[in-house]
Amino acid sequence: MKWLNDMIDSINTLLWSNVLIFVLIGLGLYFTFRSGFVQIRLIKEMVKLLGEGTKSKNGGISSFQAFCISTASRVGTGNLAGVALAITAGGPGAVFWMWLIALLGAASSFVESTLAQIYKVRDGETFRGGPAYYMEKALNARWMGITFAVIITLTFGLAFNSVQANTIASAFNAQFGISKGLMAVILSVITAVIIFGGVKRIAVVSQVIVPVMAGIYIILALIIMMMNVTEIPSVFVLYF
């Protein structure tokens, strides 16, 4: 199966090194300028919406709960292992490029989320939406929406979650000697209880876990910075 591994490596290198980076930066710049730097211009409005609390006015989920669900998919092992791997492979300068992609990507994310709101459909008391829906409705390409739905189900439903679950299981096994198999069962049960409760239960759990998780993450980062405050200027020199 060496030929298959070689083919996958070639496709992976082509997409991630020669296509995706330019597409991300290009679209990020396009949406940033076309939206008038929306990721900076509407920060005040963002804070205002988040301050509305955890109660939705239309029976769905609140702005804060939507924020927590979104943050839950962005703050995790990738922020630790991913950043460490990027710095190891690309040097300190990789941090600068991660900052740049994050800034430009905020505009792309805003446009993506806006499209999801415009083309969402009602599902009982809540709504369903996302890329598959606006691919079908805005582009009139049902086949593209179906293809996206299948691929995202396989990647997020299996591959991405497997990486996260394996990291958790390995950490508990290394620190507390808990069997990886047992940890897998525990994670599966907890996850099932949450996700089969629908988006509202996911929102309720996220609004509790995410602020604590993100808060601890930020506090630990600040503590580390304060413990090494004299090194901060030289660190920024390395970044740039």
C-alpha positions as CSV (number, residue, x, y, z in Angstrom):
1,M,0.0,0.0,0.0
2,K,3.0,2.3,-0.3
3,W,1.6,3.7,-3.5
4,L,-1.5,4.8,-1.6
5,N,0.5,6.5,1.1
6,D,2.6,8.3,-1.5
7,M,-0.5,9.4,-3.3
8,I,-2.1,10.7,-0.1
9,D,1.1,12.5,0.8
10,S,1.3,14.1,-2.6
11,I,-2.3,15.3,-2.5
12,N,-1.9,16.5,1.1
13,T,1.3,18.5,0.2
14,L,-0.4,20.0,-2.9
15,L,-3.5,21.1,-1.0
16,W,-1.9,22.3,2.2
17,S,1.3,23.8,0.8
18,N,0.4,25.1,-2.6
19,V,-3.4,25.7,-2.6
20,L,-5.0,26.1,0.8
21,I,-2.6,28.7,2.2
22,F,-3.1,31.0,-0.9
23,V,-6.8,30.5,-0.9
24,L,-7.1,31.3,2.8
25,I,-5.0,34.4,2.6
26,G,-6.6,35.5,-0.7
27,L,-10.2,35.1,0.4
28,G,-9.4,36.6,3.9
29,L,-8.0,39.7,2.2
30,Y,-11.0,39.9,-0.2
31,F,-13.6,39.6,2.5
32,T,-11.7,41.9,4.8
33,F,-11.6,44.8,2.3
34,R,-15.1,44.1,0.9
35,S,-16.6,44.1,4.4
36,G,-14.7,47.2,5.5
37,F,-12.6,45.3,8.1
38,V,-15.7,43.8,9.7
39,Q,-13.6,41.8,12.2
40,I,-12.4,45.0,13.7
41,R,-15.2,47.4,12.9
42,L,-17.9,45.4,14.7
43,I,-16.0,44.4,17.8
44,K,-18.2,46.7,19.9
45,E,-21.4,45.1,18.4
46,M,-20.0,41.6,19.1
47,V,-19.4,42.4,22.8
48,K,-22.9,43.9,23.0
49,L,-24.5,40.7,21.6
50,L,-22.5,38.5,23.9
51,G,-23.7,40.6,26.8
52,E,-27.3,39.6,26.1
53,G,-26.8,36.5,28.3
54,T,-27.9,32.9,27.8
55,K,-31.6,33.4,27.1
56,S,-32.7,33.5,23.5
57,K,-35.5,35.8,22.5
58,N,-36.8,33.6,19.7
59,G,-36.8,30.2,21.4
60,G,-33.5,29.1,19.8
61,I,-30.1,29.6,21.3
62,S,-28.7,32.9,22.4
63,S,-25.7,34.8,20.9
64,F,-23.6,33.8,23.8
65,Q,-24.5,30.1,23.5
66,A,-23.7,30.2,19.8
67,F,-20.4,31.8,20.6
68,C,-19.6,29.1,23.1
69,I,-20.5,26.3,20.7
70,S,-18.2,27.9,18.1
71,T,-15.4,28.5,20.6
72,A,-15.7,24.8,21.7
73,S,-14.6,23.7,18.2
74,R,-11.7,26.1,18.1
75,V,-10.1,25.9,21.6
76,G,-8.6,22.5,22.3
77,T,-5.7,20.3,21.7
78,G,-5.0,22.2,18.5
79,N,-4.1,25.3,20.4
80,L,-1.5,23.4,22.4
81,A,-0.2,20.6,20.2
82,G,-0.9,22.4,17.0
83,V,0.9,25.6,17.9
84,A,3.8,23.6,19.4
85,L,4.1,21.6,16.2
86,A,3.9,24.7,14.0
87,I,6.8,26.4,16.0
88,T,8.8,23.2,15.9
89,A,8.4,22.8,12.1
90,G,8.5,26.5,11.1
91,G,10.3,28.3,13.8
92,P,9.1,31.2,16.0
93,G,8.0,33.1,12.8
94,A,5.2,30.6,12.4
95,V,3.4,32.5,15.3
96,F,3.3,35.7,13.2
97,W,1.6,33.8,10.3
98,M,-0.9,32.2,12.7
99,W,-1.8,35.7,13.9
100,L,-2.2,36.9,10.3
101,I,-4.3,33.9,9.2
102,A,-6.5,34.4,12.4
103,L,-7.0,38.1,11.6
104,L,-7.9,37.5,8.0
105,G,-9.8,34.3,8.7
106,A,-12.1,36.3,11.1
107,A,-13.6,38.1,8.0
108,S,-14.0,34.8,6.2
109,S,-15.7,33.2,9.2
110,F,-18.0,36.2,9.5
111,V,-19.1,35.8,5.9
112,E,-19.6,32.1,6.3
113,S,-21.7,32.5,9.4
114,T,-23.8,35.2,7.8
115,L,-24.5,32.9,4.8
116,A,-25.5,30.2,7.3
117,Q,-28.0,32.7,8.9
118,I,-29.5,33.8,5.6
119,Y,-30.1,30.3,4.3
120,K,-31.0,28.5,7.5
121,V,-34.3,26.6,7.7
122,R,-36.7,26.1,10.6
123,D,-36.6,22.7,12.3
124,G,-39.4,22.7,14.9
125,E,-38.5,25.3,17.5
126,T,-34.9,25.8,16.3
127,F,-33.1,26.1,13.0
128,R,-30.8,24.1,10.8
129,G,-28.2,25.6,8.5
130,G,-24.6,25.7,7.4
131,P,-22.4,25.4,4.3
132,A,-24.4,22.4,2.9
133,Y,-27.6,24.6,3.0
134,Y,-26.2,27.7,1.3
135,M,-24.4,25.5,-1.3
136,E,-27.8,24.1,-2.2
137,K,-29.9,27.2,-2.0
138,A,-27.4,30.1,-2.9
139,L,-25.4,28.2,-5.6
140,N,-28.3,25.9,-6.6
141,A,-25.9,23.0,-6.3
142,R,-27.6,20.3,-4.3
143,W,-24.9,17.8,-5.3
144,M,-22.2,20.0,-3.7
145,G,-24.2,20.4,-0.5
146,I,-24.7,16.6,-0.2
147,T,-21.0,16.0,-1.0
148,F,-20.0,18.5,1.7
149,A,-22.4,16.9,4.2
150,V,-20.9,13.4,3.7
151,I,-17.3,14.6,3.9
152,I,-17.8,16.8,7.0
153,T,-19.7,13.9,8.7
154,L,-16.7,11.6,8.1
155,T,-14.0,14.1,9.0
156,F,-15.6,15.7,12.0
157,G,-17.6,12.7,13.1
158,L,-14.8,10.3,13.0
159,A,-11.3,11.6,12.2
160,F,-11.2,14.9,14.1
161,N,-13.0,13.5,17.1
162,S,-10.7,10.5,17.2
163,V,-7.7,12.8,17.4
164,Q,-9.2,14.7,20.3
165,A,-10.4,11.5,22.1
166,N,-7.0,9.9,21.7
167,T,-5.3,12.9,23.2
168,I,-7.6,12.9,26.2
169,A,-7.2,9.1,26.7
170,S,-3.4,9.3,26.4
171,A,-3.2,12.2,28.9
172,F,-5.3,10.4,31.5
173,N,-3.4,7.1,30.9
174,A,0.0,8.8,31.3
175,Q,-1.0,10.9,34.4
176,F,-3.5,8.7,36.3
177,G,-3.0,5.2,34.8
178,I,-6.6,5.1,33.5
179,S,-7.1,2.5,30.7
180,K,-7.5,4.1,27.3
181,G,-10.4,1.7,26.6
182,L,-12.2,2.7,29.8
183,M,-11.6,6.4,28.9
184,A,-13.0,5.8,25.5
185,V,-16.2,4.4,27.0
186,I,-16.6,7.3,29.4
187,L,-16.0,9.9,26.6
188,S,-18.5,8.1,24.3
189,V,-21.2,8.0,27.0
190,I,-20.8,11.7,28.0
191,T,-20.7,12.8,24.3
192,A,-23.8,10.7,23.5
193,V,-25.8,12.2,26.4
194,I,-24.9,15.7,25.2
195,I,-25.2,15.5,21.4
196,F,-28.4,13.4,21.4
197,G,-30.1,16.1,23.5
198,G,-30.0,18.4,20.4
199,V,-28.5,21.8,19.9
200,K,-30.1,23.3,23.0
201,R,-28.4,20.8,25.3
202,I,-25.1,21.3,23.5
203,A,-25.6,25.0,24.0
204,V,-26.3,24.7,27.7
205,V,-23.3,22.4,28.3
206,S,-21.0,24.6,26.2
207,Q,-22.0,27.8,28.0
208,V,-20.7,26.2,31.2
209,I,-17.7,24.4,30.0
210,V,-16.3,26.8,27.4
211,P,-15.9,29.9,29.6
212,V,-14.1,27.8,32.3
213,M,-11.9,26.0,29.7
214,A,-11.0,29.2,27.8
215,G,-10.6,31.1,31.1
216,I,-8.1,28.6,32.5
217,Y,-6.2,28.6,29.2
218,I,-5.9,32.4,29.2
219,I,-4.9,32.5,32.9
220,L,-2.2,29.9,32.5
221,A,-0.8,31.7,29.4
222,L,-0.7,35.0,31.4
223,I,1.0,33.3,34.3
224,I,3.6,31.8,32.1
225,M,4.2,35.3,30.5
226,M,4.5,37.0,33.8
227,M,7.0,34.3,35.0
228,N,9.1,35.1,31.9
229,V,8.3,38.8,31.5
230,T,11.9,39.8,30.9
231,E,12.0,37.5,27.8
232,I,8.8,38.9,26.2
233,P,10.6,41.7,24.1
234,S,13.1,39.2,22.6
235,V,10.2,36.7,21.9
236,F,8.4,39.3,19.8
237,V,11.7,40.0,17.9
238,L,11.8,36.3,17.1
239,Y,8.2,36.3,15.9
240,F,8.8,39.1,13.4
